[in-house]
Amino acid sequence: ISAAVATIVDVTELRRAEAAAREAAEFGGKLIGIVSHDLRNPLSFVHMTVALLQRLGPTPQQQAALERAGRSTDRALRLISELLDFTQARMGGGIVVQPRPLQLHEFIQFTVDELRHAFPDRVLRHEREGPEAECVADGDRLAQVVGNLVGNAMSYGAAGRPVTVTSRTGAAGQAGAATCEIAVHNFGTPIPEALLSSIFLPMERGDRPDKDGRGVGLGLYIVSEIAKAHGGRVAVRSNEATGTEFTVTIPRSPISA
């Protein structure tokens, strides 16, 4: 009897500990979401103020200071966005998307053109494979996918080699014609094979230090969650000979998902 009572007590204590851990995790997630949301507005105001001052003809010294302030603010806003997406994905049942029709090649070209301004010292290319095709997707989220993957490629890729963004569509009648793909490729040291199975988990870096200090290890996780929200997936291949390529595949329309 005493053994049975001890077992019941142990199970009860275990359940209490599990419940307390869940409550702590939920509280932490809510706190991150609240703080991140409240920080976004004042940082956005600072960002707009920096942009305004840059248009007023600052001296070279002032311009240099404003550029540093702009980069720091951009990084802070990016981190906040990642934390909000992480909270939504883990506690809100997944990232919310609002799909609209867009022309894939044209949209990715525009996104890449914008990203070139963020990496003026690097070569960023866009290649098209397949005919222009309509893809029903959340454009803001696709731009976020491209931005996260390009930022990752710039951080870990060889500085003297180009980063290539490829938009792919299948011709009518071809296998895979009902999907749209976005791939980001870079050359450089390959991802260790031991990390490939966990690279899309949140805050997983392994032995790949973030050389540019661009994030907190959520970028690839968010890419994966955005792909899932579209009914798609993300995959990676990486080796010394051909480099590293992340590929996001989504249905061309929600009906296909």
C-alpha positions in Angstrom: 0.0 0.0 0.0 2.8 2.4 0.9 4.4 1.8 -2.5 1.2 2.6 -4.3 0.8 5.8 -2.3 4.3 6.8 -3.1 3.7 6.2 -6.8 0.5 8.3 -6.7 2.4 11.1 -5.0 5.3 10.9 -7.5 2.8 11.1 -10.4 0.9 14.0 -8.9 4.2 15.9 -8.3 5.2 15.2 -11.9 2.0 16.5 -13.3 2.2 19.6 -11.1 5.8 20.2 -12.4 4.6 19.8 -16.0 1.7 22.1 -15.5 4.0 24.7 -13.9 6.5 24.4 -16.8 3.6 24.9 -19.3 2.4 28.0 -17.4 5.9 29.4 -17.3 6.4 28.8 -21.0 3.0 30.4 -21.9 3.8 33.4 -19.6 7.2 33.8 -21.2 5.8 33.7 -24.7 3.1 36.2 -23.9 5.6 38.5 -22.3 7.9 38.4 -25.3 4.9 39.2 -27.6 3.8 42.1 -25.4 7.2 43.7 -25.0 8.1 43.2 -28.7 4.9 44.8 -29.8 5.3 47.8 -27.5 8.9 48.3 -28.6 8.0 48.3 -32.3 6.2 51.7 -32.4 9.0 53.8 -30.8 11.7 52.1 -32.9 9.6 52.7 -36.0 9.5 56.4 -35.1 13.3 56.5 -34.7 13.6 54.8 -38.0 11.4 57.4 -39.8 13.3 60.2 -38.0 16.6 58.9 -39.2 15.3 58.7 -42.8 14.0 62.3 -42.6 17.2 63.7 -41.3 19.1 62.0 -44.1 17.1 63.9 -46.6 17.9 67.3 -45.0 21.5 67.4 -46.3 23.6 66.4 -43.3 27.3 66.9 -43.1 29.5 63.8 -43.9 30.1 63.2 -40.2 26.3 63.5 -39.5 25.5 61.2 -42.5 27.9 58.6 -41.1 26.3 58.7 -37.7 22.8 58.5 -39.2 23.8 55.5 -41.3 25.0 53.7 -38.1 21.8 54.7 -36.3 19.7 53.4 -39.3 21.5 50.1 -39.4 21.1 49.6 -35.7 17.4 50.5 -35.8 16.8 48.2 -38.8 18.4 45.3 -36.9 16.3 46.0 -33.8 13.1 46.1 -35.8 14.1 42.8 -37.5 14.7 41.1 -34.2 11.4 42.3 -32.9 9.6 41.0 -36.0 11.3 37.7 -35.6 10.2 37.5 -31.9 6.6 38.4 -32.7 6.5 35.8 -35.5 8.0 33.2 -33.2 5.4 34.0 -30.5 2.6 33.7 -33.0 3.9 30.5 -34.5 4.4 28.8 -31.1 1.4 30.1 -29.2 -1.0 31.3 -31.9 -1.3 28.1 -33.9 1.0 29.1 -36.7 1.9 32.2 -38.8 -1.1 33.8 -40.4 -0.9 34.5 -44.2 -3.2 36.5 -46.5 -2.8 35.0 -50.0 -3.3 37.2 -53.0 -2.5 36.5 -56.7 0.9 37.7 -57.8 3.3 37.1 -60.7 6.1 35.1 -59.2 9.0 36.1 -61.4 8.1 39.8 -61.4 7.5 39.8 -57.6 10.8 38.1 -56.8 12.7 40.4 -59.2 11.3 43.4 -57.3 12.2 41.9 -54.0 15.7 41.2 -55.0 16.1 44.7 -56.4 15.2 46.1 -53.0 17.5 43.8 -51.2 20.5 44.9 -53.3 20.4 48.2 -51.4 21.0 46.3 -48.1 24.1 44.6 -49.5 25.8 47.1 -51.7 29.2 45.4 -51.5 27.9 42.0 -52.5 26.7 40.5 -55.8 23.0 39.5 -55.6 21.4 37.9 -58.7 18.0 36.8 -59.8 17.3 34.0 -62.2 14.0 32.8 -63.7 13.2 29.2 -64.5 9.9 28.5 -66.3 7.3 30.8 -67.8 5.8 33.7 -65.8 3.0 32.2 -63.7 0.5 33.4 -61.2 1.0 32.3 -57.6 -1.6 32.8 -54.9 0.5 33.7 -51.9 1.1 36.4 -49.2 3.5 38.8 -50.9 4.7 40.3 -47.6 5.5 36.9 -46.3 7.3 35.8 -49.5 9.4 38.9 -49.3 10.2 38.0 -45.7 11.2 34.5 -46.8 13.6 35.9 -49.5 15.0 38.5 -47.1 15.7 35.9 -44.4 17.3 33.4 -46.8 19.4 36.1 -48.5 20.5 37.5 -45.2 21.5 33.9 -44.2 23.4 33.5 -47.4 25.2 36.8 -47.0 26.2 35.9 -43.4 27.5 32.4 -44.1 28.4 32.5 -47.8 31.7 33.3 -49.4 32.1 37.1 -49.5 33.6 37.1 -53.0 31.0 34.8 -54.6 27.5 35.8 -55.7 24.2 34.9 -54.0 21.6 33.8 -56.4 17.8 33.9 -55.9 15.9 31.7 -58.4 12.2 31.8 -59.0 10.9 28.6 -60.6 7.6 27.7 -62.2 6.6 24.6 -64.2 5.2 24.7 -67.7 1.7 23.4 -68.3 1.7 19.6 -68.3 5.1 19.3 -66.5 5.5 17.6 -63.2 5.4 20.2 -60.4 3.5 22.7 -62.6 1.1 23.2 -59.7 3.8 24.6 -57.5 6.0 27.7 -57.3 9.6 27.6 -55.9 12.0 30.1 -54.5 15.6 29.1 -54.1 18.5 31.0 -52.6 22.0 29.7 -53.3 25.4 30.7 -52.1 29.0 29.3 -52.2 31.2 28.8 -49.2 31.7 26.4 -46.3 28.9 23.8 -46.4 26.5 23.3 -43.5 27.7 20.3 -41.4 25.6 17.2 -42.1 24.9 16.8 -38.4 23.1 20.2 -38.4 20.8 19.6 -41.5 18.2 17.8 -39.5 17.8 20.6 -36.9 18.6 23.7 -38.9 14.9 24.8 -39.1 14.3 24.5 -35.4 14.1 27.8 -33.4 17.4 29.2 -32.0 19.4 26.3 -33.5 22.8 27.5 -34.7 25.1 24.6 -33.9 28.7 25.6 -34.8 27.5 28.2 -37.4 28.1 31.5 -35.5 26.2 34.5 -36.9 29.1 36.5 -38.3 27.0 39.6 -38.9 24.9 39.4 -35.7 21.8 39.6 -37.8 19.4 37.7 -35.6 18.7 35.4 -32.7 18.5 32.1 -34.6 14.8 32.4 -35.7 15.2 33.3 -39.4 15.2 29.8 -40.8 12.5 28.6 -38.4 10.2 31.5 -39.6 10.9 30.6 -43.2 9.8 27.1 -42.5 6.6 28.3 -40.7 5.7 30.6 -43.6 6.1 27.8 -46.0 3.9 25.6 -43.9 1.3 28.3 -43.6 1.1 28.3 -47.4 0.7 24.5 -47.5 4.3 24.1 -48.6 7.8 23.1 -47.3 11.4 24.2 -47.3 14.4 22.0 -48.0 18.2 22.5 -48.0 21.1 20.9 -49.7 24.7 21.8 -48.9 28.1 20.4 -50.0 31.5 21.7 -50.9 31.2 21.2 -54.6 27.9 22.9 -55.4 27.4 25.2 -52.4 24.3 25.7 -50.3 20.7 26.1 -51.6 17.5 26.6 -49.6 14.4 25.9 -51.6 10.8 26.9 -50.6 8.1 25.1 -52.5 4.5 26.2 -52.2 1.3 25.3 -54.1 0.4 27.7 -56.9 -3.0 28.2 -55.4 -4.7 27.4 -52.0 -6.8 24.7 -53.7 -3.6 22.8 -54.5 -2.4 23.0 -50.9 
